[in-house]
Amino acid sequence: MTTSNSYDFSLSRDNIIDLAYQHIGDVGEGETANASQITEASKLLNMIVKLREADGMPLWALKRGTLLPVTGISSVATDSHVVTTYRHTTVSAAAASGTSTIVVTSATGILSGDQIAIEQGTSIQWTTVNGAPVGTTVTLTATLTNAVSAGTNVYVYTASSDRIQKPLRIIEANMLSVLSNSSWDIEVEDRSDYFSLGSRTTTGTPVLIYYDPASTITNPDLNGQIFIYPRFSNGDSVIEFTYHRPFQDFNASSDTPDFPQAFYLPLMLELASLLGAKSGVALDERKQLIAEAAMYRSEALTTIYPEGSFQIQPNFDRA
């Protein structure tokens, strides 16, 4: 038996659209959809993708993020100091309040315009890097608001590439000590439990977070808010978390699905069922398409969740 030894089958956005129109007879076999059909189907396909975010927490869309320390506040927007990657270093020489430069242990990876946090005792000052470092000397856009001691923490990231996409949900979280590289779990609470806390201005090492994915009323898809308790009291640790990222849009004709291959068929069938309503496909036939799409989606979902583990224990209560 000869096999292909290939695993890279894929479809583009327009491939899926053509197949959907062919499936309901609007486009002939071997033909392609016209520009107006593609425009309409693209909108519907993106709406299907956004609805599929309700399916749960598929493995391919689970990512790790980090909330860097910010003092004096109880919540941080996800378009702020919440990142996928960052650089950590320390101050190697004390600096006085009002100065605009610091000397760090390592300037590797620090770029002009980067966001930078400098620990100042029990507070952290965020500013930006003003120009490329000279050796290990970093120039700041804003002058230091307090004196800085040698050995204190410095965090740096590039806003345009390192910030996370707004999470749909946060699954679990832990603290990471950047000094000892040790970590421990913290709780991800629901809304009522977080807002039932006493003084939310208490400072210390955070022990729980609450995530509000729709904190911006005017545009809930733009930003989320991570609430922490207690507030950070220094820069010795960061909050790491696992989150479900949104599925990516179909923007161009050549875009491929942000889904594993097993989901290509249910995506096409869901699109065909929606297009069929405008194309005069009978209701019974559209119901059948919807049922087929649900069946194949259910099968696809079985391929992307962890199987987990189980424990067998004797029943000692039985005689």
Backbone as numpy.savetxt, mean C-alpha at the origin, in Angstrom:
# Nx Ny Nz CAx CAy CAz Cx Cy Cz
6.29 -36.49 -24.47 5.44 -35.29 -24.47 6.32 -34.05 -24.47
5.97 -33.09 -25.33 6.73 -31.84 -25.42 5.88 -30.70 -24.88
6.38 -30.01 -23.87 5.68 -28.85 -23.31 6.43 -27.58 -23.69
5.79 -26.44 -23.47 6.36 -25.16 -23.89 7.47 -24.67 -22.98
7.46 -25.13 -21.71 8.38 -24.60 -20.69 8.22 -23.08 -20.55
7.00 -22.62 -20.77 6.71 -21.19 -20.71 5.58 -20.96 -19.70
5.67 -19.83 -18.97 4.68 -19.53 -17.93 4.19 -18.08 -18.01
4.50 -17.39 -19.12 4.28 -15.94 -19.16 3.07 -15.52 -19.98
2.06 -16.37 -20.11 0.85 -15.98 -20.82 0.27 -14.71 -20.23
-0.13 -13.79 -21.09 -0.70 -12.54 -20.61 -1.67 -11.98 -21.63
-2.51 -11.07 -21.18 -3.45 -10.36 -22.03 -3.34 -8.88 -21.76
-3.53 -8.08 -22.80 -3.55 -6.63 -22.62 -4.97 -6.18 -22.32
-5.11 -4.92 -21.96 -6.44 -4.35 -21.73 -7.33 -4.55 -22.94
-6.81 -4.23 -24.13 -7.63 -4.32 -25.34 -7.90 -5.76 -25.74
-7.00 -6.69 -25.40 -7.28 -8.11 -25.63 -8.53 -8.53 -24.86
-8.60 -8.13 -23.57 -9.74 -8.48 -22.73 -11.02 -7.86 -23.28
-10.92 -6.60 -23.71 -12.09 -5.91 -24.26 -12.57 -6.59 -25.54
-11.66 -6.93 -26.44 -12.05 -7.61 -27.69 -12.73 -8.94 -27.39
-12.16 -9.71 -26.46 -12.74 -11.01 -26.12 -14.14 -10.85 -25.52
-14.33 -9.81 -24.70 -15.65 -9.59 -24.09 -16.69 -9.25 -25.15
-16.33 -8.37 -26.08 -17.28 -8.02 -27.15 -17.54 -9.23 -28.05
-16.52 -10.02 -28.33 -16.71 -11.23 -29.14 -17.62 -12.22 -28.43
-17.49 -12.27 -27.11 -18.25 -13.24 -26.31 -19.75 -12.97 -26.39
-20.14 -11.71 -26.56 -21.57 -11.37 -26.64 -22.01 -11.10 -28.08
-21.10 -11.31 -29.03 -21.46 -11.19 -30.44 -21.43 -9.79 -31.00
-20.92 -8.82 -30.27 -20.86 -7.45 -30.78 -19.69 -7.25 -31.74
-18.68 -8.06 -31.61 -17.52 -8.02 -32.50 -17.33 -9.42 -33.06
-17.10 -9.49 -34.35 -16.96 -10.79 -34.99 -15.65 -11.47 -34.62
-15.63 -12.77 -34.87 -14.43 -13.56 -34.57 -13.25 -13.02 -35.37
-12.15 -12.77 -34.67 -10.95 -12.25 -35.33 -10.95 -10.75 -35.52
-12.07 -10.07 -35.19 -12.16 -8.62 -35.34 -11.83 -7.95 -34.01
-11.71 -6.64 -34.04 -11.40 -5.87 -32.83 -12.43 -4.78 -32.60
-12.55 -4.35 -31.37 -13.50 -3.30 -31.00 -13.06 -1.96 -31.59
-14.04 -1.10 -31.86 -13.71 0.24 -32.38 -13.38 1.18 -31.22
-12.99 2.39 -31.54 -12.52 3.34 -30.53 -13.60 3.63 -29.48
-14.85 3.82 -29.92 -15.92 4.12 -28.97 -16.19 2.94 -28.05
-16.15 1.76 -28.61 -16.35 0.56 -27.79 -15.24 0.41 -26.75
-14.01 0.67 -27.17 -12.88 0.56 -26.25 -12.99 1.57 -25.12
-13.40 2.79 -25.43 -13.55 3.83 -24.40 -14.57 3.41 -23.35
-15.72 2.93 -23.81 -16.78 2.51 -22.88 -16.33 1.30 -22.06
-15.76 0.31 -22.73 -15.37 -0.91 -22.04 -14.24 -0.66 -21.05
-13.34 0.27 -21.36 -12.24 0.58 -20.44 -12.76 1.12 -19.12
-13.78 1.98 -19.19 -14.36 2.53 -17.97 -14.99 1.41 -17.14
-15.74 0.54 -17.80 -16.37 -0.57 -17.08 -15.33 -1.52 -16.49
-14.27 -1.78 -17.25 -13.23 -2.69 -16.77 -12.55 -2.13 -15.53
-12.29 -0.84 -15.51 -11.68 -0.23 -14.32 -12.63 -0.26 -13.13
-13.94 -0.12 -13.37 -14.89 -0.21 -12.27 -14.93 -1.63 -11.71
-14.80 -2.63 -12.57 -14.73 -4.02 -12.12 -13.50 -4.22 -11.25
-12.36 -3.68 -11.70 -11.11 -3.81 -10.94 -11.27 -3.22 -9.54
-11.88 -2.04 -9.44 -12.06 -1.41 -8.13 -13.01 -2.23 -7.25
-14.03 -2.83 -7.85 -14.94 -3.67 -7.08 -14.25 -4.92 -6.57
-13.31 -5.43 -7.32 -12.60 -6.65 -6.92 -11.74 -6.43 -5.68
-11.53 -5.19 -5.30 -10.79 -4.90 -4.06 -11.56 -5.38 -2.84
-12.85 -5.66 -3.02 -13.67 -6.15 -1.92 -13.51 -7.65 -1.69
-12.75 -8.33 -2.55 -12.61 -9.78 -2.46 -11.82 -10.23 -1.24
-11.05 -9.36 -0.64 -10.27 -9.77 0.52 -8.86 -9.24 0.46
-7.91 -10.07 0.85 -6.51 -9.65 0.94 -5.62 -10.61 0.18
-5.63 -10.57 -1.15 -4.85 -11.50 -1.94 -3.35 -11.30 -1.75
-2.62 -12.40 -1.81 -1.20 -12.36 -1.48 -0.40 -11.42 -2.37
-0.74 -11.36 -3.68 0.09 -10.56 -4.56 -0.05 -9.06 -4.31
-1.10 -8.66 -3.60 -1.31 -7.23 -3.32 -1.02 -6.87 -1.87
-0.45 -7.80 -1.10 -0.05 -7.48 0.27 1.38 -6.96 0.26
1.59 -5.81 0.85 2.89 -5.16 0.84 3.27 -4.75 2.27
4.53 -4.39 2.44 5.02 -3.92 3.73 5.28 -2.42 3.66
4.86 -1.72 4.69 5.10 -0.28 4.78 5.68 0.07 6.14
6.17 1.30 6.25 6.77 1.77 7.49 6.28 3.18 7.80
5.81 3.37 9.01 5.48 4.71 9.52 6.68 5.21 10.30
7.33 6.24 9.77 8.50 6.79 10.43 8.08 7.67 11.61
8.94 7.83 12.60 8.54 8.56 13.81 8.26 10.04 13.55
7.14 10.49 14.07 6.73 11.90 14.02 6.22 12.25 15.41
6.80 13.24 16.04 6.40 13.60 17.40 5.40 14.75 17.40
4.62 14.84 18.50 3.71 15.96 18.68 2.37 15.79 18.02
2.12 14.67 17.31 0.84 14.44 16.66 0.41 12.99 16.89
-0.89 12.75 16.79 -1.44 11.42 17.04 -1.81 10.68 15.77
-1.72 11.33 14.61 -2.07 10.65 13.37 -1.19 11.18 12.24
-0.99 10.32 11.25 -0.13 10.66 10.11 -0.86 10.27 8.83
-0.95 11.19 7.87 -1.57 10.89 6.58 -0.67 9.97 5.77
-1.28 9.11 4.96 -0.50 8.15 4.19 0.28 8.78 3.04
0.04 10.05 2.76 0.87 10.73 1.76 1.95 11.57 2.44
2.25 11.23 3.70 3.27 11.93 4.45 4.44 10.99 4.72
4.80 10.78 5.99 6.01 10.02 6.30 5.70 8.53 6.49
4.96 7.98 5.52 4.61 6.56 5.49 5.17 6.01 4.20
6.11 5.08 4.30 6.96 4.75 3.15 7.10 3.25 2.94
7.59 2.90 1.75 7.94 1.52 1.46 9.41 1.25 1.75
10.23 2.29 1.68 11.65 2.16 1.97 12.19 3.48 2.48
13.27 3.42 3.24 13.86 4.63 3.82 15.31 4.35 4.15
16.07 5.40 4.45 17.46 5.26 4.89 17.55 5.74 6.34
18.28 5.00 7.14 18.49 5.38 8.53 19.98 5.57 8.78
20.33 6.65 9.46 21.70 6.87 9.87 21.66 7.61 11.21
22.79 8.05 11.69 22.85 8.79 12.95 23.70 10.04 12.78
23.51 10.99 13.69 24.35 12.18 13.71 25.70 11.81 14.32
26.79 12.18 13.66 28.12 11.80 14.16 28.80 12.91 14.95
28.27 14.15 14.87 28.84 15.27 15.63 27.71 16.17 16.09
27.77 16.61 17.32 26.73 17.48 17.88 26.57 18.74 17.03
25.33 19.25 16.95 25.05 20.46 16.20 24.16 21.37 17.05
24.42 22.66 16.97 23.69 23.63 17.79 22.37 24.01 17.15
21.42 24.44 17.96 20.16 24.96 17.46 20.43 26.17 16.55
19.69 26.27 15.46 19.84 27.39 14.54 20.81 27.12 13.40
21.56 26.02 13.45 22.48 25.70 12.34 21.71 24.99 11.24
22.27 25.00 10.04 21.57 24.44 8.88 22.28 23.23 8.30
23.27 22.70 9.01 23.96 21.50 8.54 24.10 20.50 9.68
24.14 19.23 9.32 24.47 18.17 10.27 25.49 17.25 9.61
26.29 16.62 10.43 27.25 15.63 9.95 26.72 14.26 10.36
26.56 13.36 9.39 25.96 12.06 9.65 27.01 10.96 9.53
26.68 9.81 10.07 27.60 8.68 10.01 27.78 8.19 8.58
26.69 8.18 7.81 26.74 7.77 6.40 25.74 8.59 5.61
26.18 9.14 4.49 25.30 9.91 3.62 24.89 9.11 2.38
25.18 7.82 2.37 24.86 6.98 1.23 23.35 6.98 0.97
22.96 7.26 -0.26 21.56 7.26 -0.64 20.80 8.53 -0.34
21.43 9.51 0.28 20.76 10.78 0.58 20.87 11.70 -0.63
19.72 12.19 -1.10 19.68 13.01 -2.31 19.11 14.39 -2.01
19.46 15.34 -2.86 18.90 16.68 -2.73 17.39 16.62 -2.87
16.67 17.29 -1.98 15.21 17.30 -2.01 14.57 16.21 -1.18
15.36 15.27 -0.66 14.80 14.20 0.17 14.18 14.76 1.44
13.16 14.06 1.94 12.61 14.33 3.25 13.59 13.81 4.29
13.84 14.57 5.36 14.80 14.15 6.37 14.27 14.49 7.76
14.42 13.54 8.69 14.01 13.72 10.08 15.24 13.67 10.96
15.37 14.64 11.88 16.50 14.68 12.80 15.95 14.62 14.22
16.36 13.62 14.97 15.93 13.48 16.35 16.60 14.54 17.22
15.79 15.18 18.06 16.29 16.23 18.95 15.76 15.96 20.35
16.35 14.98 21.02 15.86 14.60 22.34 14.51 13.94 22.25
13.48 14.58 22.79 12.13 14.02 22.76 11.28 14.58 21.62
11.89 15.26 20.69 11.16 15.76 19.52 11.92 15.38 18.25
11.21 15.42 17.14 11.80 15.10 15.83 11.44 16.21 14.87
12.44 16.75 14.21 12.21 17.80 13.23 12.29 17.22 11.83
11.23 17.44 11.06 11.21 17.05 9.64 11.46 18.27 8.77
12.36 18.13 7.80 12.61 19.17 6.81 13.06 18.46 5.53
13.73 19.15 4.64 14.23 18.52 3.42 15.72 18.77 3.27
16.35 17.96 2.43 17.78 18.09 2.15 17.97 19.17 1.09
18.82 20.13 1.38 19.05 21.26 0.48 20.37 21.06 -0.25
20.30 20.42 -1.42 21.51 20.16 -2.19 22.12 18.81 -1.83
22.98 18.32 -2.70 23.63 17.03 -2.47 24.58 17.11 -1.28
24.66 16.06 -0.46 25.61 16.06 0.66 27.05 16.24 0.17
27.84 16.89 0.99 29.28 17.02 0.72 29.98 16.11 1.72
30.46 14.97 1.23 30.99 13.96 2.14 29.86 13.46 3.02
29.99 13.64 4.32 28.92 13.24 5.26 28.21 14.45 5.85
28.42 15.62 5.27 27.74 16.83 5.72 26.48 17.06 4.90
25.36 17.17 5.59 24.07 17.35 4.94 23.54 18.74 5.27
23.18 19.49 4.23 22.60 20.82 4.42 21.08 20.71 4.45
20.47 21.39 5.41 19.03 21.32 5.61 18.34 22.56 5.06
17.11 22.39 4.60 16.34 23.54 4.11 15.95 24.45 5.27
15.56 23.87 6.39 15.22 24.65 7.59 16.32 24.47 8.63
16.59 25.51 9.38 17.61 25.40 10.43 17.09 24.56 11.59
17.99 23.99 12.36 17.61 23.15 13.49 16.85 23.96 14.54
15.76 23.41 15.00 14.96 24.11 16.01 15.44 23.83 17.43
16.26 22.78 17.58 16.85 22.44 18.88 18.25 21.88 18.65
19.03 21.84 19.70 20.36 21.24 19.59 20.25 19.75 19.33
21.25 19.22 18.63 21.26 17.80 18.27 22.52 17.16 18.85
22.36 16.04 19.51 23.50 15.33 20.10 24.05 14.29 19.14
25.31 13.97 19.28 25.91 12.90 18.50 25.23 11.58 18.85
25.01 10.75 17.84 24.40 9.45 18.05 22.91 9.41 17.89
22.27 10.58 17.72 20.81 10.59 17.56 20.43 10.15 16.16
19.16 9.76 16.01 18.69 9.12 14.79 18.36 10.13 13.69
18.60 9.70 12.45 18.25 10.48 11.26 17.56 9.53 10.28
16.41 9.95 9.75 15.66 9.18 8.76 15.54 9.99 7.47
15.69 9.31 6.34 15.65 9.99 5.04 14.86 9.14 4.05
14.04 9.79 3.23 13.39 9.08 2.13 13.10 10.06 0.99
12.87 9.51 -0.20 12.54 10.30 -1.38 11.03 10.26 -1.56
10.38 11.41 -1.45 8.92 11.46 -1.45 8.31 10.89 -2.72
8.90 11.19 -3.88 8.30 10.79 -5.15 8.32 9.29 -5.39
9.23 8.57 -4.77 9.36 7.14 -5.05 9.16 6.24 -3.84
9.30 6.77 -2.64 9.31 5.92 -1.45 8.00 5.91 -0.66
7.12 6.89 -0.89 5.85 6.89 -0.17 4.94 5.79 -0.69
4.11 5.24 0.21 3.22 4.16 -0.19 1.99 4.69 -0.92
1.38 3.81 -1.71 0.05 4.09 -2.23 -0.94 3.86 -1.09
-1.98 4.66 -1.01 -2.93 4.56 0.10 -3.41 3.13 0.29
-3.23 2.55 1.50 -3.70 1.19 1.75 -5.22 1.08 1.72
-5.73 -0.05 1.26 -7.15 -0.33 1.42 -7.44 -0.72 2.87
-6.53 -1.48 3.44 -6.66 -1.90 4.84 -5.28 -2.27 5.36
-5.09 -2.16 6.66 -3.86 -2.59 7.31 -4.16 -3.87 8.06
-3.34 -4.89 7.83 -3.62 -6.22 8.35 -3.00 -6.44 9.72
-1.73 -6.13 9.85 -1.02 -6.31 11.12 0.10 -5.31 11.20
0.63 -5.12 12.42 1.68 -4.12 12.62 2.63 -4.57 13.71
3.83 -4.00 13.65 4.83 -4.28 14.70 5.74 -3.08 14.84
6.35 -2.97 16.02 7.39 -1.97 16.24 8.73 -2.58 15.85
9.62 -1.76 15.32 10.99 -2.18 15.02 11.95 -1.20 15.68
12.81 -1.70 16.55 13.86 -0.87 17.14 14.99 -0.77 16.13
15.29 0.47 15.69 16.36 0.63 14.71 17.73 0.48 15.35
17.79 0.52 16.67 19.06 0.40 17.37 19.44 -1.07 17.58
18.47 -1.90 17.98 18.76 -3.31 18.25 18.30 -4.23 17.13
17.54 -3.66 16.16 16.97 -4.44 15.06 16.05 -5.55 15.58
15.41 -5.31 16.69 14.44 -6.26 17.24 13.04 -5.72 17.01
12.06 -6.61 16.97 10.69 -6.18 16.71 9.72 -6.91 17.62
8.52 -6.31 17.78 7.47 -6.91 18.58 6.12 -6.44 18.05
5.12 -7.29 18.20 3.80 -6.99 17.65 3.11 -5.87 18.42
2.31 -5.09 17.70 1.40 -4.14 18.32 0.01 -4.38 17.73
-1.01 -3.86 18.38 -2.39 -4.12 17.97 -2.84 -3.17 16.86
-3.65 -3.71 15.95 -4.38 -2.88 14.98 -5.83 -2.83 15.46
-6.22 -1.68 16.02 -7.53 -1.56 16.65 -8.57 -1.04 15.67
-9.85 -1.20 16.03 -10.91 -0.61 15.23 -11.20 0.81 15.71
-12.07 1.49 15.01 -12.33 2.90 15.26 -12.83 3.17 16.69
-13.83 2.40 17.11 -14.42 2.67 18.42 -13.42 2.46 19.55
-12.59 1.41 19.42 -11.61 1.15 20.49 -10.58 2.27 20.57
-10.12 2.75 19.40 -9.12 3.82 19.44 -9.70 5.09 20.05
-10.88 5.50 19.60 -11.43 6.76 20.08 -12.04 6.65 21.47
-12.02 5.44 22.04 -12.44 5.27 23.43 -11.27 5.39 24.40
-10.07 5.57 23.86 -8.90 5.72 24.73 -9.00 6.99 25.56
-8.24 7.04 26.64 -8.22 8.24 27.48 -7.51 9.39 26.80
-6.38 9.79 27.31 -5.62 10.90 26.74 -4.83 10.41 25.54
-5.25 10.82 24.36 -4.55 10.38 23.14 -3.31 11.22 22.86
-2.99 12.15 23.76 -1.76 12.93 23.61 -0.61 12.35 24.44
-0.86 11.22 25.10 0.19 10.54 25.87 1.35 10.18 24.94
2.58 10.30 25.43 3.74 9.94 24.63 4.41 8.69 25.21
5.14 8.00 24.35 5.83 6.78 24.75 6.18 5.96 23.53
6.24 4.66 23.68 6.43 3.76 22.54 5.06 3.27 22.10
4.66 3.49 20.85 3.32 3.08 20.41 3.04 1.60 20.67
1.81 1.33 21.10 1.39 -0.05 21.35 0.21 -0.46 20.48
-0.38 0.52 19.78 -1.49 0.19 18.89 -1.63 1.27 17.83
-2.29 0.89 16.73 -2.63 1.84 15.68 -4.08 1.59 15.26
-4.68 2.62 14.67 -5.98 2.49 14.02 -5.86 3.13 12.65
-6.37 2.47 11.61 -6.26 3.01 10.26 -7.63 3.40 9.73
-7.75 4.65 9.30 -8.96 5.16 8.67 -8.67 5.33 7.18
-9.21 4.46 6.32 -8.88 4.54 4.89 -9.59 5.65 4.14
-10.58 6.28 4.75 -11.35 7.32 4.06 -11.42 8.57 4.91
-10.27 9.03 5.36 -10.25 10.16 6.28 -10.49 11.50 5.58
-10.30 11.54 4.26 -10.52 12.77 3.51 -11.91 12.75 2.91
-12.82 13.53 3.45 -14.22 13.47 3.03 -14.38 13.86 1.57
-13.65 14.88 1.13 -13.82 15.36 -0.23 -13.24 14.40 -1.27
-12.26 13.59 -0.89 -11.67 12.64 -1.82 -11.18 11.41 -1.04
-12.09 10.51 -0.67 -11.71 9.37 0.17 -10.75 8.40 -0.50
-10.62 8.46 -1.84 -9.71 7.56 -2.53 -8.28 8.09 -2.55
-8.08 9.33 -2.10 -6.77 9.95 -2.21 -5.86 9.59 -1.05
-6.42 9.53 0.15 -5.56 9.48 1.33 -6.22 8.72 2.46
-5.38 8.14 3.33 -5.83 7.52 4.56 -5.10 8.15 5.73
-5.47 7.74 6.93 -4.88 8.31 8.13 -4.56 7.19 9.11
-3.30 7.16 9.59 -2.90 6.18 10.59 -2.83 6.88 11.94
-3.64 6.41 12.89 -3.66 6.96 14.24 -2.80 6.05 15.13
-2.01 6.66 16.01 -1.10 5.89 16.86 -1.34 6.21 18.33
-1.08 5.22 19.18 -1.19 5.44 20.62 -0.16 4.55 21.33
0.61 5.13 22.25 0.75 6.58 22.46 1.56 7.22 21.33
1.70 8.54 21.38 2.51 9.23 20.39 3.98 8.85 20.55
4.73 8.96 19.45 6.17 8.74 19.52 6.80 9.72 20.51
7.71 9.21 21.33 8.43 10.09 22.25 9.88 10.32 21.81
10.34 9.53 20.85 11.70 9.71 20.31 11.80 8.98 18.97
13.01 8.90 18.46 13.20 8.30 17.14 13.86 6.94 17.17
13.76 6.23 18.29 14.44 4.95 18.42 13.76 3.81 17.68
12.49 3.99 17.28 11.77 2.89 16.64 10.82 3.42 15.57
10.41 2.51 14.71 9.45 2.81 13.65 8.32 1.78 13.73
7.21 2.09 13.08 6.09 1.14 13.00 6.10 0.51 11.62
6.24 -0.81 11.58 6.13 -1.55 10.32 4.74 -2.18 10.26
4.21 -2.34 9.05 2.88 -2.93 8.92 2.71 -3.60 7.57
1.79 -4.54 7.52 1.40 -5.20 6.27 0.08 -4.61 5.82
-0.02 -4.24 4.55 -1.23 -3.61 4.06 -1.63 -4.17 2.70
-2.89 -4.01 2.39 -3.44 -4.39 1.10 -3.46 -3.15 0.22
-2.65 -3.15 -0.81 -2.61 -2.00 -1.71 -3.75 -2.06 -2.72
-4.14 -0.93 -3.32 -5.17 -0.96 -4.36 -4.66 -1.67 -5.61
-5.59 -2.19 -6.41 -5.23 -2.75 -7.70 -5.00 -1.62 -8.70
-4.06 -1.80 -9.58 -3.71 -0.75 -10.53 -4.73 -0.65 -11.67
-4.90 0.58 -12.17 -5.86 0.86 -13.24 -5.37 0.32 -14.58
-6.33 0.17 -15.50 -6.03 0.01 -16.92 -6.08 1.39 -17.55
-4.94 1.91 -17.98 -4.91 3.24 -18.60 -4.64 3.19 -20.11
-3.77 2.30 -20.52 -3.35 2.23 -21.93 -3.75 0.90 -22.54
-3.80 0.86 -23.85 -4.24 -0.34 -24.56 -3.36 -1.54 -24.26
-2.08 -1.30 -23.98 -1.14 -2.41 -23.76 -1.01 -2.79 -22.29
-1.70 -2.10 -21.39 -1.62 -2.43 -19.96 -2.10 -3.86 -19.73
-1.38 -4.59 -18.91 -1.78 -5.93 -18.55 -2.45 -5.91 -17.18
-3.25 -6.93 -16.86 -3.98 -6.91 -15.57 -3.05 -6.97 -14.37
-3.43 -6.25 -13.34 -2.73 -6.31 -12.06 -3.30 -7.47 -11.25
-3.40 -8.62 -11.89 -3.96 -9.83 -11.31 -3.16 -11.02 -11.84
-3.11 -12.11 -11.08 -2.54 -13.35 -11.62 -3.37 -13.87 -12.80
-2.79 -14.78 -13.56 -3.42 -15.27 -14.78 -4.79 -15.91 -14.53
-4.98 -16.51 -13.35 -6.23 -17.20 -13.07 -7.43 -16.26 -13.08
-7.19 -14.95 -12.97 -8.28 -13.99 -12.93 -8.63 -13.41 -14.30
-7.89 -13.75 -15.33 -8.17 -13.18 -16.65 -9.56 -13.57 -17.14
-9.93 -14.85 -16.98 -11.23 -15.32 -17.47 -12.39 -14.66 -16.73
-12.43 -14.64 -15.39 -13.56 -13.96 -14.74 -13.61 -12.47 -15.03
-12.47 -11.81 -15.20 -12.49 -10.40 -15.58 -13.18 -10.21 -16.92
-12.83 -11.05 -17.89 -13.43 -10.93 -19.22 -14.93 -11.20 -19.15
-15.34 -12.24 -18.40 -16.76 -12.58 -18.33 -17.56 -11.50 -17.60
-17.01 -10.91 -16.55 -17.70 -9.81 -15.87 -17.90 -8.63 -16.81
-16.87 -8.33 -17.59 -16.98 -7.23 -18.55 -18.03 -7.56 -19.60
-18.03 -8.78 -20.10 -19.01 -9.18 -21.11 -20.43 -9.05 -20.58
-20.64 -9.42 -19.31 -22.00 -9.33 -18.75 -22.48 -7.89 -18.66
-21.57 -6.95 -18.34 -21.95 -5.54 -18.27 -22.17 -4.94 -19.65
-21.32 -5.31 -20.60 -21.49 -4.81 -21.96 -22.76 -5.36 -22.60
-23.14 -6.56 -22.19 -24.32 -7.18 -22.78 -25.60 -6.43 -22.54
-25.68 -5.70 -21.42 -26.91 -4.96 -21.11 -27.19 -3.91 -22.18
-26.14 -3.25 -22.67 -26.32 -2.20 -23.68 -26.42 -2.78 -25.09
-25.94 -4.00 -25.24 -25.91 -4.61 -26.57 -27.14 -5.46 -26.87
-28.09 -5.48 -25.94 -29.32 -6.21 -26.19 -29.27 -7.69 -25.88
-28.25 -8.12 -25.15 -28.19 -9.52 -24.75 -29.32 -9.79 -23.76
-30.02 -10.90 -23.94 -31.16 -11.23 -23.10 -30.74 -11.34 -21.63
-31.69 -11.00 -20.76 -31.41 -10.98 -19.32 -30.94 -12.35 -18.84
-31.59 -13.43 -19.30 -31.19 -14.77 -18.88 -29.74 -15.06 -19.27
-29.34 -14.64 -20.44 -27.97 -14.87 -20.89 -26.98 -14.06 -20.06
-27.38 -12.82 -19.72 -26.48 -12.00 -18.89 -26.36 -12.58 -17.49
-27.46 -13.11 -16.96 -27.39 -13.76 -15.65 -26.44 -14.96 -15.68
-26.46 -15.69 -16.81 -25.56 -16.82 -16.94 -24.11 -16.37 -16.98
-23.85 -15.26 -17.67 -22.49 -14.72 -17.71 -22.02 -14.32 -16.31
-22.92 -13.67 -15.57 -22.57 -13.25 -14.20 -22.28 -14.47 -13.34
-23.10 -15.50 -13.48 -22.89 -16.72 -12.69 -21.57 -17.39 -13.06
-21.24 -17.43 -14.33 -19.98 -18.03 -14.76 -18.79 -17.22 -14.24
-18.91 -15.89 -14.32 -17.83 -15.04 -13.81 -17.61 -15.27 -12.32
-18.70 -15.37 -11.55 -18.58 -15.61 -10.11 -17.96 -16.96 -9.83
-18.34 -17.98 -10.61 -17.78 -19.32 -10.41 -16.28 -19.33 -10.67
-15.87 -18.73 -11.79 -14.45 -18.72 -12.13 -13.64 -17.83 -11.18
-14.27 -16.73 -10.70 -13.57 -15.89 -9.74 -13.36 -16.64 -8.43
-14.37 -17.40 -8.02 -14.25 -18.19 -6.79 -13.11 -19.21 -6.93
-13.00 -19.84 -8.09 -11.90 -20.78 -8.31 -10.56 -20.06 -8.30
-10.51 -18.88 -8.92 -9.25 -18.12 -8.97 -8.79 -17.72 -7.57
-9.76 -17.37 -6.72 -9.41 -16.93 -5.37 -8.75 -18.04 -4.56
-9.05 -19.28 -4.88 -8.44 -20.39 -4.14 -6.96 -20.53 -4.43
-6.48 -19.86 -5.48 -5.07 -20.01 -5.86 -4.16 -18.98 -5.21
-4.74 -17.98 -4.53 -3.88 -16.87 -4.10 -3.95 -16.57 -2.61
-4.56 -17.43 -1.81 -4.57 -17.25 -0.37 -3.72 -18.33 0.29
-3.05 -17.99 1.40 -2.25 -19.01 2.08 -3.15 -20.09 2.65
-2.66 -21.32 2.64 -3.45 -22.42 3.16 -3.53 -22.40 4.68
-2.54 -21.74 5.33 -2.54 -21.67 6.78 -2.10 -22.98 7.40
-2.40 -23.15 8.66 -1.99 -24.36 9.36 -3.11 -24.80 10.28
-3.06 -26.05 10.74 -4.05 -26.53 11.67 -3.38 -27.45 12.68
-4.08 -27.65 13.78 -3.54 -28.45 14.86 -4.54 -29.53 15.23
-4.07 -30.77 15.36 -4.91 -31.88 15.77 -4.60 -32.19 17.22
-5.63 -32.26 18.05 -5.44 -32.49 19.47 -6.41 -33.56 19.95
-5.94 -34.52 20.76 -6.84 -35.55 21.26 -7.95 -34.95 22.12
-9.12 -35.57 22.10 -10.23 -35.16 22.94 -10.14 -35.97 24.23
-9.56 -35.39 25.26 -9.37 -36.11 26.51 -10.65 -36.23 27.34
-11.72 -35.53 26.90 -12.97 -35.59 27.65 -13.75 -36.86 27.38
-13.43 -37.53 26.27 -14.16 -38.74 25.93 -13.72 -39.91 26.79
-14.69 -40.73 27.15 -14.39 -41.90 27.98 -13.57 -42.93 27.22
